Amino acid sequence: MMRPLSYAIFGLALVTFDHAIAGPVGINASDVLSNNIQTNVKVHEVVRAIPPDGRLQELNDEHLDGVNAQVIAASSIIDGSDALGRPLTGYIWSPKAAQYSSRLLNFSGWNQSLTGNDGRTGVAAVRTSVEQNGNGDAGAYYGMCQIGGAGREGASHWLAQPACVILNGDVATTVPHSYLNVQEFSLSDNGRDVAGIGTVYRFGRTENAASQGEIWFGIRNQSSGSKAIDAGISNAGLVNIGLDMTLATADPSFNDGRPVSLNMSGGQAVVYNSQATAMNGIAWYGNRLGNAFDSYSRASKSLDRCNGKACLGVGENVVAISAAGLRLTVIDVGALPPCDDKSEGTLYGVRNAKYSIYGEPVIAGGDKHIMAYCNGSDWIAR
């Protein structure tokens, strides 16, 4: 009961395809695409027999009381170098050239709670359900995008070359306080011991000459608005390690082969003891910054460790400097650690030295407050 038919898909209905596509292709674009796109869509009607107990059975062409399903195979060819336009500046997007086009115009939906997302409805333009009861891999969506041809003649930068994208889109709103979300996925083990990885990107780079400035990023957050985003990457809930670089390696020609776990510019800081305070009832990220941080100062050319009151900086000449002075740990002479070649150069303050003679061994039994210096074998007075 397989009937190949010629159809094109508009919205959720199947209608006979007309090769003449009316309306503009994109912004300021001509309709030359109408004469240069060839679409071949074949719809196969398949009947699946579903018994009363709900068990799945094999496809059965003879069972006329089953549930109809459609297997669609389609191909499109866009011909002509100017079919998608040739803008001198800006960007032309050609929605009419999409092989499949659907539109969901929704005026329904509900959210019962006024302080959260409880009692909420949901609807999707496209929904695909995959039930994997066999072995191997089963996916709800698989895309392949491969670049061919000779590329852009005369181009001197990779941004001017052809691009290939598996998924892209735009999320926008005209309603204040609404929620924009590009993608969201949930993993649940349902009480079973399974493996789970949220997102995996596999890179097969074999050339890095960068003759046209080519770069590879794992994840790039590109903020283009006039206000800063709150957090580039945020972890919430049970997370053992926020960023793990244990297994990362670097090219031998890069940084002597040492991978850079955190790359920062001057004036940026690693902040400690921050807290996540609630905003309208929910704590989202560490919006209350702590007063302890590490930062590099381009002005003083020093790596500064600050605690809110003072900063201890290590300059390029490897000398520790502090605007508030240098404060030593003060202990009893008997609490001094062993002085050997490993602790040579260590300086302590002691409160119960017997003598305060410069260069003499530090001995307990008095009330002298002095500095004790390890010379590699003995604690001597300073």
C-alpha positions as CSV (number, residue, x, y, z in Angstrom):
1,M,0.0,0.0,0.0
2,M,2.9,2.3,-0.8
3,R,1.8,5.3,-3.0
4,P,4.5,7.8,-4.0
5,L,3.0,11.2,-4.4
6,S,4.4,14.6,-5.3
7,Y,3.8,17.1,-2.4
8,A,5.3,20.2,-0.8
9,I,4.8,20.9,2.8
10,F,3.3,24.3,4.0
11,G,2.4,24.5,7.6
12,L,1.1,21.2,8.8
13,A,-0.9,20.4,5.7
14,L,0.1,18.5,2.5
15,V,-0.8,20.4,-0.6
16,T,0.1,20.0,-4.3
17,F,3.4,21.7,-5.1
18,D,3.6,24.7,-7.4
19,H,7.0,25.6,-8.7
20,A,6.1,29.3,-8.9
21,I,7.0,30.8,-5.5
22,A,5.4,34.2,-5.0
23,G,6.7,36.9,-2.8
24,P,10.3,38.2,-2.1
25,V,12.9,35.7,-1.2
26,G,14.6,37.9,1.4
27,I,15.3,41.5,2.3
28,N,15.7,43.5,-1.0
29,A,16.0,40.2,-2.8
30,S,14.6,39.4,-6.3
31,D,12.3,36.5,-6.9
32,V,14.9,34.8,-9.2
33,L,14.7,31.8,-6.8
34,S,11.3,30.9,-8.1
35,N,12.8,29.7,-11.3
36,N,15.8,28.0,-9.8
37,I,14.5,25.8,-7.1
38,Q,13.4,22.2,-7.8
39,T,11.7,20.3,-5.1
40,N,10.9,16.6,-5.1
41,V,8.9,15.4,-2.1
42,K,7.7,11.8,-2.0
43,V,5.2,10.8,0.7
44,H,4.8,7.1,1.5
45,E,1.7,6.0,3.3
46,V,2.5,3.3,5.8
47,V,0.1,1.4,8.0
48,R,1.2,0.2,11.4
49,A,-0.9,-2.4,13.1
50,I,-1.4,-1.7,16.8
51,P,-3.1,-4.4,18.8
52,P,-5.5,-3.6,21.7
53,D,-2.8,-4.2,24.4
54,G,-0.6,-1.5,22.9
55,R,2.3,-3.7,21.9
56,L,4.2,-2.6,18.8
57,Q,4.2,-4.8,15.8
58,E,5.9,-4.7,12.5
59,L,4.6,-2.7,9.6
60,N,1.7,-4.4,7.9
61,D,0.6,-3.1,4.5
62,E,-2.5,-5.3,4.6
63,H,-3.9,-4.2,7.9
64,L,-6.3,-1.4,7.0
65,D,-7.5,-0.7,10.5
66,G,-4.1,0.4,11.8
67,V,-2.7,3.9,12.3
68,N,-1.5,5.9,9.2
69,A,2.1,7.2,9.3
70,Q,3.9,9.1,6.6
71,V,7.5,8.6,5.6
72,I,8.7,11.6,3.7
73,A,11.7,11.7,1.4
74,A,12.5,15.1,-0.1
75,S,15.3,16.8,-2.0
76,S,15.7,20.3,-3.2
77,I,18.1,21.9,-5.7
78,I,18.8,25.6,-5.7
79,D,20.4,26.5,-9.0
80,G,22.0,29.6,-10.3
81,S,24.8,31.6,-8.6
82,D,22.4,34.6,-8.0
83,A,19.4,32.6,-7.0
84,L,19.8,33.7,-3.3
85,G,20.7,37.2,-4.2
86,R,24.0,39.1,-4.2
87,P,23.9,41.8,-1.6
88,L,26.6,44.5,-1.5
89,T,26.3,44.9,2.3
90,G,24.2,43.4,5.1
91,Y,22.6,40.0,5.1
92,I,19.8,38.4,3.1
93,W,17.9,35.6,4.6
94,S,15.8,33.5,2.2
95,P,12.9,31.8,4.1
96,K,11.2,30.9,0.9
97,A,14.1,28.6,0.0
98,A,13.5,26.4,3.0
99,Q,12.8,22.8,2.0
100,Y,10.3,22.5,4.8
101,S,8.4,25.5,6.1
102,S,5.9,25.4,9.0
103,R,4.1,28.1,11.0
104,L,2.6,27.8,14.4
105,L,0.4,30.8,15.4
106,N,-0.6,30.3,19.0
107,F,-3.1,32.3,21.0
108,S,-3.6,29.7,23.7
109,G,-1.6,28.7,26.8
110,W,-1.6,29.2,30.6
111,N,0.6,29.7,33.6
112,Q,-1.3,29.4,36.9
113,S,1.4,30.7,39.2
114,L,2.4,34.3,39.3
115,T,5.8,33.7,40.9
116,G,7.1,30.7,39.0
117,N,6.3,28.2,36.2
118,D,3.8,26.0,38.0
119,G,0.5,25.1,36.2
120,R,2.0,25.8,32.8
121,T,1.1,24.6,29.3
122,G,3.3,23.8,26.4
123,V,3.1,23.4,22.7
124,A,5.6,22.8,19.9
125,A,5.6,23.5,16.2
126,V,7.3,20.1,15.6
127,R,7.4,17.2,17.9
128,T,9.3,13.9,17.3
129,S,9.1,10.9,19.6
130,V,11.6,8.2,19.4
131,E,11.3,4.9,21.3
132,Q,14.5,2.9,21.3
133,N,13.7,-0.7,22.0
134,G,16.6,-2.2,20.1
135,N,20.3,-1.8,20.2
136,G,22.8,0.6,18.6
137,D,21.9,4.3,18.2
138,A,18.6,6.0,17.7
139,G,18.3,9.7,17.3
140,A,15.4,12.2,17.1
141,Y,17.3,14.3,14.7
142,Y,20.4,13.9,12.6
143,G,21.8,16.5,10.3
144,M,24.8,16.6,8.0
145,C,26.1,19.8,6.4
146,Q,29.1,19.6,4.1
147,I,30.8,22.4,2.2
148,G,31.8,21.8,-1.4
149,G,32.9,23.9,-4.3
150,A,35.9,26.2,-4.5
151,G,34.9,28.7,-1.8
152,R,34.8,32.5,-2.2
153,E,37.3,33.6,-4.9
154,G,39.7,36.3,-3.6
155,A,38.7,35.9,0.0
156,S,41.4,36.6,2.6
157,H,39.5,35.8,5.7
158,W,37.6,32.7,6.8
159,L,34.5,34.9,7.6
160,A,34.2,35.5,3.8
161,Q,34.2,31.8,3.0
162,P,31.2,29.5,2.8
163,A,29.7,28.4,6.2
164,C,27.9,25.2,7.2
165,V,25.5,25.2,10.2
166,I,23.5,22.2,11.6
167,L,21.1,24.3,13.7
168,N,20.5,28.1,13.9
169,G,17.7,30.4,14.7
170,D,16.5,33.5,16.4
171,V,14.6,34.0,19.7
172,A,13.1,37.4,20.3
173,T,10.2,39.0,22.1
174,T,8.1,42.1,22.2
175,V,6.7,41.3,25.7
176,P,8.5,42.6,28.8
177,H,9.6,40.1,31.4
178,S,9.1,37.1,29.1
179,Y,11.6,34.3,29.0
180,L,13.9,33.6,26.0
181,N,15.5,30.1,25.9
182,V,17.4,28.8,22.9
183,Q,17.5,25.2,23.9
184,E,16.8,23.0,27.0
185,F,17.3,19.3,27.5
186,S,16.5,17.1,30.4
187,L,18.4,13.8,31.3
188,S,16.8,11.4,33.8
189,D,18.0,8.0,34.8
190,N,14.6,6.9,36.1
191,G,16.3,5.2,39.0
192,R,18.7,3.2,36.8
193,D,22.5,3.3,36.8
194,V,23.3,4.9,33.5
195,A,25.7,7.3,31.9
196,G,24.7,10.8,31.0
197,I,26.5,13.6,29.2
198,G,24.6,16.8,28.4
199,T,26.4,18.0,25.3
200,V,29.4,16.6,23.4
201,Y,31.2,18.3,20.6
202,R,33.8,16.2,18.8
203,F,36.5,18.1,16.9
204,G,38.7,16.6,14.2
205,R,41.1,19.4,13.6
206,T,44.3,18.4,11.7
207,E,45.5,21.7,10.4
208,N,46.1,25.0,12.4
209,A,48.2,27.1,10.1
210,A,45.4,29.8,10.3
211,S,46.4,31.3,7.0
212,Q,43.1,33.3,7.0
213,G,42.9,33.7,10.7
214,E,40.9,30.4,11.3
215,I,39.9,29.7,14.9
216,W,38.2,26.8,16.6
217,F,36.2,27.2,19.8
218,G,34.4,24.7,21.9
219,I,31.8,27.1,23.2
220,R,31.6,30.8,22.5
221,N,29.3,33.3,24.3
222,Q,29.0,36.4,22.1
223,S,27.3,39.3,23.9
224,S,26.4,42.0,21.4
225,G,23.9,44.0,23.5
226,S,24.5,47.3,25.3
227,K,24.2,45.5,28.7
228,A,26.3,42.6,30.0
229,I,24.8,39.2,30.4
230,D,24.8,38.1,34.1
231,A,26.9,34.9,33.8
232,G,28.6,33.2,30.8
233,I,28.5,29.7,32.3
234,S,26.4,28.9,35.5
235,N,26.3,25.7,37.4
236,A,23.5,25.0,39.9
237,G,22.6,22.0,42.1
238,L,24.8,19.1,42.8
239,V,28.0,19.6,40.9
240,N,31.3,18.1,42.0
241,I,33.6,20.0,39.7
242,G,32.7,23.2,37.9
243,L,35.5,23.1,35.3
244,D,37.7,20.1,34.8
245,M,40.9,20.5,32.8
246,T,42.6,17.4,34.1
247,L,42.7,15.5,30.7
248,A,43.4,18.5,28.5
249,T,46.7,18.8,26.6
250,A,48.2,21.5,24.4
251,D,50.2,21.6,21.2
252,P,53.9,21.4,21.9
253,S,54.4,24.7,20.2
254,F,51.8,26.4,22.5
255,N,52.9,27.7,25.9
256,D,55.7,25.0,26.0
257,G,53.0,22.3,25.7
258,R,51.1,23.4,28.9
259,P,47.4,23.9,28.5
260,V,45.9,27.1,29.9
261,S,43.1,26.3,32.3
262,L,42.0,29.9,32.8
263,N,43.0,32.8,30.5
264,M,42.3,36.3,31.8
265,S,43.0,39.8,30.8
266,G,44.5,42.5,33.1
267,G,42.1,43.8,35.7
268,Q,39.9,40.7,35.6
269,A,39.6,38.8,38.9
270,V,39.0,35.4,40.4
271,V,36.6,36.2,43.2
272,Y,36.2,34.1,46.4
273,N,33.4,33.9,49.0
274,S,30.6,35.1,46.7
275,Q,27.0,34.4,47.5
276,A,23.9,33.8,45.4
277,T,21.1,36.0,46.8
278,A,17.5,35.7,45.7
279,M,16.1,38.0,43.0
280,N,12.3,38.0,43.2
281,G,12.4,34.9,45.3
282,I,15.0,32.8,43.4
283,A,18.8,32.7,43.7
284,W,20.2,32.2,40.2
285,Y,24.0,32.9,40.4
286,G,26.6,34.5,42.7
287,N,25.3,38.1,42.4
288,R,26.8,39.1,45.7
289,L,30.5,39.1,45.1
290,G,33.0,38.4,47.9
291,N,35.7,40.8,48.9
292,A,38.6,38.4,48.4
293,F,40.1,38.0,44.9
294,D,43.1,37.4,42.8
295,S,43.8,39.8,40.0
296,Y,46.6,41.1,37.8
297,S,47.3,44.8,37.8
298,R,48.6,46.2,34.5
299,A,49.4,49.5,36.2
300,S,51.8,48.0,38.9
301,K,52.6,44.9,36.8
302,S,51.9,42.7,39.7
303,L,49.7,39.7,40.6
304,D,47.6,40.9,43.6
305,R,45.9,38.9,46.2
306,C,43.3,41.0,48.0
307,N,41.1,40.5,51.1
308,G,39.0,43.6,51.1
309,K,41.4,45.6,53.4
310,A,44.7,45.2,51.7
311,C,46.4,43.5,48.7
312,L,49.6,41.5,48.6
313,G,51.2,41.8,45.2
314,V,53.9,39.9,43.5
315,G,55.6,42.1,40.9
316,E,57.5,41.2,37.8
317,N,60.7,41.4,39.8
318,V,59.4,38.7,42.1
319,V,59.2,41.0,45.2
320,A,56.2,40.9,47.4
321,I,54.7,44.3,48.0
322,S,51.8,45.4,50.2
323,A,50.2,48.8,50.7
324,A,49.3,47.8,54.3
325,G,52.7,46.5,55.2
326,L,53.8,42.9,55.6
327,R,52.2,41.0,58.5
328,L,54.0,37.9,59.8
329,T,52.4,35.0,61.7
330,V,53.4,35.3,65.4
331,I,54.1,32.1,67.3
332,D,56.1,30.7,70.2
333,V,59.7,29.7,69.6
334,G,58.8,26.1,70.4
335,A,56.2,26.1,67.6
336,L,58.7,26.9,64.9
337,P,58.9,24.2,62.3
338,P,62.1,22.3,61.6
339,C,64.7,24.5,59.8
340,D,66.2,22.7,56.8
341,D,66.9,23.2,53.1
342,K,63.2,22.9,52.3
343,S,62.2,25.7,54.7
344,E,65.1,28.0,54.1
345,G,64.0,31.6,53.6
346,T,61.0,31.3,55.9
347,L,60.3,34.2,58.2
348,Y,58.2,34.1,61.4
349,G,57.5,36.4,64.3
350,V,58.1,35.0,67.7
351,R,56.9,36.4,71.0
352,N,59.0,34.6,73.7
353,A,62.6,34.8,72.5
354,K,65.3,35.1,75.3
355,Y,67.6,37.3,73.2
356,S,67.1,39.8,70.4
357,I,70.7,39.8,69.1
358,Y,70.8,40.1,65.3
359,G,72.1,36.9,63.7
360,E,72.2,34.8,66.9
361,P,70.2,31.6,67.2
362,V,66.6,32.0,68.5
363,I,66.1,30.6,72.0
364,A,63.0,30.5,74.0
365,G,62.6,31.6,77.6
366,G,62.1,35.4,77.5
367,D,59.7,38.0,76.4
368,K,61.4,39.4,73.4
369,H,59.3,39.9,70.2
370,I,61.6,39.3,67.2
371,M,61.7,37.9,63.7
372,A,63.0,34.4,63.3
373,Y,64.6,33.5,60.0
374,C,65.5,30.0,58.7
375,N,69.0,30.0,57.1
376,G,68.7,26.4,56.1
377,S,69.9,24.8,59.3
378,D,69.0,27.2,62.2
379,W,66.4,29.8,63.2
380,I,68.3,33.0,63.7
381,A,67.2,36.4,64.9
382,R,66.3,39.2,62.5
